[in-house]
């Protein structure tokens, strides 16, 4: 296998495991409440520190990846998150469980600000490549409830952490050994690296628009992906009596919706990113309130539509950033993007816990998200008007 294909394969696998491992607990927690003697709201709340670090550590990891080499930090990602996930299975107290989940979030933070810039380095038209990589990440989202549900039923919640953790650790050793190391940008000509003229005209306006979208979308993405398995368990009731049933339905939604990234990634190379974002973000403003009250088939269809929109916007945003930001700065810019996206996304955990415990459950949650989503659409309107070829 050629070097670039091998690297792309492992970066795609990394995206899969990044999203899968960070979401193991979202499904496993449903079966863990009795053992720890706490309600769902109380149990899900302890995942908050891990989700905070998932976003907060993006900035230092992105900077270090640019300066010290992305290969080294991707190796650390695979091996570190694999060990952390495996050890979490041996938690016997809430403190140990919290530490384990926090460690998973810490290592999970490496992937996006390091792996995505590594993926698009030297690529002229990154839309399709980002879209395919996004499908891998979303398949990790889809696999989490299905694999976790099956392992919990067959071997208990501990197996849901051990099995994927060990696999990820093994992949890390293979990546470190066989994928060629890169040359750190910090070792290149500093004058060329710091040349601000490499930024495309209008980049400040673009970053402002995408920054606002990123803030809100992080909350919508995290709240939707974390809440969906429990939402299906509650709304479908006796129609999905087992853990496998609601987990499989959530996985089906994520899996089908993930292909929206391939379509969006290809389309953004031909059509206006601005108008695509307005359409996709505006659709979320409509469907989120519907999900607040939907049940049965309507809940499935509206969930599928929402996740297709949530996933589809990702390659559009990443492609626009790649067009405007030179490779020498992409790690830092992507790290800021994910710092905003994932840090605000971490607020979804206490938000879900609080609304499920004391408010009107998921009804209030999705109504609130629908109102907040209006800010995303407003920000899309200030995105720079499309230019010919690469200056989007």
MISE-500946 format. One record per residue (C-alpha): residue in one letter; x, y, z. Coordinates in steps of 0.25 Angstrom, whole numbers, padded with zeros to 4 digits, always signed. Example, Ala and Ser with C-alpha at 12.3 -4.5 7.8 and 13.67 -1.06 7.14 Angstrom:
# residues 2
a+0049-0018+0031;s+0055-0004+0029;
//
This chain:
# residues 392
x+0000+0000+0000;x+0005+0014-0004;x+0010+0023+0008;x-0001+0033+0006;x-0012+0023+0005;x-0007+0016+0018;x-0007+0029+0025;x-0021+0033+0020;x-0026+0019+0025;x-0020+0021+0039;x-0025+0035+0040;x-0039+0030+0036;x-0038+0019+0046;x-0034+0030+0056;x-0046+0038+0053;x-0055+0025+0055;x-0049+0022+0069;x-0049+0036+0074;x-0064+0038+0072;x-0067+0024+0077;x-0058+0024+0089;x-0063+0037+0094;x-0078+0032+0093;x-0076+0018+0099;x-0081+0024+0112;x-0093+0030+0106;x-0099+0016+0104;x-0092+0008+0115;x-0097+0018+0126;x-0112+0013+0123;x-0107+0000+0129;x-0098+0005+0140;x-0108+0013+0149;x-0112+0001+0157;x-0098-0003+0160;x-0094+0011+0165;x-0107+0014+0171;x-0110+0027+0163;x-0120+0032+0153;x-0117+0034+0139;x-0116+0049+0141;x-0106+0048+0152;x-0098+0037+0145;x-0097+0045+0131;x-0092+0057+0139;x-0079+0051+0143;x-0075+0051+0128;x-0074+0066+0128;x-0059+0068+0131;x-0055+0058+0120;x-0064+0066+0110;x-0058+0079+0115;x-0044+0074+0112;x-0048+0068+0099;x-0050+0083+0095;x-0040+0090+0104;x-0028+0082+0100;x-0030+0084+0085;x-0022+0097+0085;x-0009+0092+0091;x-0010+0079+0083;x-0012+0087+0070;x+0000+0096+0073;x+0009+0085+0078;x+0005+0076+0065;x+0010+0088+0056;x+0022+0090+0064;x+0027+0076+0068;x+0021+0067+0057;x+0007+0062+0055;x+0011+0047+0054;x+0016+0047+0068;x+0003+0053+0074;x-0005+0043+0065;x+0003+0032+0071;x+0000+0037+0085;x-0015+0038+0082;x-0016+0024+0078;x-0008+0018+0089;x-0013+0028+0100;x-0028+0027+0098;x-0027+0012+0096;x-0020+0011+0110;x-0030+0021+0116;x-0042+0014+0111;x-0037+0000+0115;x-0034+0004+0129;x-0047+0011+0131;x-0054-0003+0131;x-0047-0006+0144;x-0054+0006+0151;x-0061+0002+0164;x-0064+0016+0170;x-0070+0028+0164;x-0056+0035+0166;x-0049+0025+0158;x-0059+0025+0147;x-0059+0040+0146;x-0043+0040+0145;x-0044+0029+0134;x-0055+0037+0126;x-0046+0050+0128;x-0034+0043+0122;x-0042+0038+0110;x-0046+0052+0107;x-0032+0057+0109;x-0026+0048+0098;x-0038+0049+0089;x-0035+0064+0088;x-0023+0061+0080;x-0030+0055+0067;x-0037+0067+0061;x-0026+0078+0062;x-0015+0069+0058;x-0022+0058+0049;x-0030+0067+0040;x-0018+0076+0037;x-0010+0064+0034;x-0021+0058+0025;x-0022+0071+0016;x-0007+0075+0016;x-0003+0077+0001;x-0017+0074-0004;x-0023+0084-0014;x-0038+0080-0013;x-0040+0075+0000;x-0055+0074+0000;x-0057+0060-0004;x-0045+0055+0005;x-0051+0062+0017;x-0065+0057+0014;x-0060+0042+0014;x-0052+0044+0026;x-0065+0050+0033;x-0072+0037+0029;x-0062+0029+0037;x-0064+0038+0049;x-0079+0037+0048;x-0078+0022+0047;x-0071+0023+0060;x-0083+0031+0065;x-0092+0020+0059;x-0084+0008+0064;x-0083+0013+0079;x-0098+0010+0083;x-0098-0003+0075;x-0085-0009+0079;x-0087-0004+0093;x-0101-0009+0094;x-0097-0023+0089;x-0084-0024+0098;x-0093-0019+0110;x-0103-0030+0108;x-0093-0041+0105;x-0082-0038+0115;x-0085-0026+0124;x-0082-0011+0123;x-0067-0014+0126;x-0066-0021+0112;x-0071-0009+0105;x-0058-0001+0109;x-0048-0012+0109;x-0050-0018+0095;x-0050-0005+0087;x-0039+0000+0096;x-0030-0011+0093;x-0032-0010+0078;x-0029+0004+0078;x-0016+0002+0086;x-0012-0008+0076;x-0015+0001+0064;x-0006+0012+0071;x+0006+0002+0071;x+0004-0001+0056;x+0003+0014+0053;x+0015+0018+0060;x+0023+0007+0054;x+0019+0007+0039;x+0013+0021+0036;x+0025+0030+0032;x+0028+0042+0041;x+0025+0056+0036;x+0034+0068+0037;x+0030+0078+0048;x+0026+0091+0042;x+0034+0098+0053;x+0046+0092+0046;x+0044+0099+0033;x+0047+0113+0028;x+0041+0122+0039;x+0040+0134+0029;x+0031+0125+0020;x+0023+0120+0031;x+0020+0133+0037;x+0016+0140+0024;x+0002+0145+0026;x+0000+0148+0011;x-0003+0133+0010;x-0017+0135+0016;x-0028+0137+0006;x-0034+0151+0005;x-0046+0152+0014;x-0041+0142+0024;x-0045+0150+0036;x-0059+0151+0032;x-0059+0136+0029;x-0053+0132+0042;x-0063+0141+0050;x-0075+0135+0043;x-0070+0120+0044;x-0066+0123+0059;x-0080+0126+0063;x-0086+0114+0055;x-0076+0105+0062;x-0080+0110+0076;x-0094+0107+0074;x-0093+0094+0065;x-0084+0088+0076;x-0095+0089+0086;x-0105+0083+0076;x-0096+0072+0072;x-0092+0067+0086;x-0106+0068+0091;x-0112+0061+0080;x-0102+0049+0079;x-0101+0047+0094;x-0116+0048+0096;x-0121+0040+0085;x-0120+0026+0091;x-0127+0030+0103;x-0138+0038+0095;x-0141+0025+0087;x-0142+0017+0100;x-0152+0026+0106;x-0160+0030+0093;x-0161+0016+0087;x-0164+0009+0100;x-0168-0005+0099;x-0166-0005+0084;x-0151-0006+0086;x-0151-0015+0099;x-0136-0018+0099;x-0123-0010+0100;x-0119-0015+0086;x-0132-0010+0080;x-0131+0005+0084;x-0116+0004+0082;x-0118-0002+0068;x-0128+0009+0064;x-0119+0020+0069;x-0107+0014+0061;x-0116+0013+0048;x-0119+0028+0049;x-0104+0031+0051;x-0100+0022+0040;x-0110+0026+0029;x-0108+0041+0033;x-0093+0040+0032;x-0093+0039+0017;x-0098+0053+0016;x-0083+0057+0019;x-0079+0050+0006;x-0090+0058-0002;x-0087+0071+0005;x-0072+0069+0003;x-0073+0067-0012;x-0084+0078-0014;x-0076+0089-0007;x-0065+0088-0018;x-0076+0092-0028;x-0086+0100-0021;x-0086+0112-0011;x-0082+0108+0003;x-0090+0120+0008;x-0103+0116+0002;x-0101+0102+0006;x-0099+0105+0020;x-0111+0114+0021;x-0120+0103+0016;x-0114+0092+0025;x-0114+0101+0037;x-0128+0107+0035;x-0133+0092+0034;x-0128+0090+0048;x-0136+0102+0053;x-0148+0095+0048;x-0146+0080+0051;x-0141+0082+0066;x-0154+0087+0071;x-0161+0075+0064;x-0152+0065+0071;x-0156+0071+0084;x-0170+0065+0083;x-0168+0054+0072;x-0170+0039+0075;x-0170+0026+0067;x-0167+0027+0052;x-0167+0043+0053;x-0156+0043+0063;x-0148+0033+0055;x-0150+0042+0042;x-0147+0055+0049;x-0135+0049+0056;x-0129+0044+0043;x-0132+0058+0036;x-0125+0065+0048;x-0113+0057+0048;x-0111+0058+0033;x-0111+0073+0034;x-0102+0072+0047;x-0092+0063+0039;x-0093+0070+0026;x-0089+0084+0031;x-0075+0078+0036;x-0068+0076+0022;x-0073+0090+0017;x-0067+0097+0029;x-0054+0090+0029;x-0053+0092+0014;x-0055+0107+0015;x-0045+0107+0026;x-0035+0100+0017;x-0037+0109+0006;x-0034+0122+0014;x-0024+0117+0024;x-0009+0112+0019;x-0004+0099+0024;x+0006+0106+0033;x-0006+0111+0042;x-0016+0100+0040;x-0013+0092+0052;x-0015+0105+0061;x-0027+0110+0054;x-0034+0096+0054;x-0030+0095+0069;x-0037+0108+0072;x-0049+0103+0064;x-0050+0090+0072;x-0047+0097+0085;x-0059+0106+0082;x-0067+0094+0077;x-0064+0083+0087;x-0063+0092+0099;x-0077+0098+0097;x-0081+0084+0093;x-0077+0079+0107;x-0088+0088+0113;x-0098+0078+0106;x-0095+0068+0117;x-0099+0076+0129;x-0110+0082+0121;x-0116+0068+0118;x-0114+0064+0132;x-0121+0076+0138;x-0133+0076+0128;x-0135+0061+0129;x-0134+0062+0145;x-0142+0074+0148;x-0149+0080+0135;x-0158+0074+0125;x-0147+0064+0120;x-0143+0064+0105;x-0155+0072+0101;x-0149+0084+0108;x-0135+0081+0103;x-0139+0080+0088;x-0148+0093+0089;x-0136+0100+0095;x-0126+0095+0084;x-0136+0100+0073;x-0136+0114+0079;x-0121+0114+0080;x-0119+0109+0066;x-0125+0122+0060;x-0111+0128+0063;x-0104+0118+0054;x-0113+0123+0042;x-0111+0137+0045;x-0096+0135+0045;x-0096+0128+0032;x-0102+0140+0025;x-0089+0148+0028;x-0080+0138+0022;x-0072+0144+0010;x-0079+0143-0003;x-0074+0132-0012;x-0062+0135-0021;x-0057+0127-0033;x-0050+0114-0031;x-0042+0114-0017;x-0045+0127-0011;x-0059+0123-0005;
//
